[in-house]
């Protein structure tokens, strides 16, 4: 179950990374705050690696 949760949370981060970073869009403060909460849960479950890089790139996007 833990592994399934990690994978689901990672997918949420990946999808948003593709929607914002890959398409060179700005990100709304509320969307970023939500993603940070998702990432914190992901991290607490033991997730790390690529999603950490994705989050860093999402945090560096211009705000809309």
Buried (B, 14 or more C-beta within 10 A) or exposed (E): EEEEBBEEBBEBBEEBBEEBBEEEEEBEEEBBEEBEEBBEBBBEBEBEEEBBEBBEEBEEBEEE
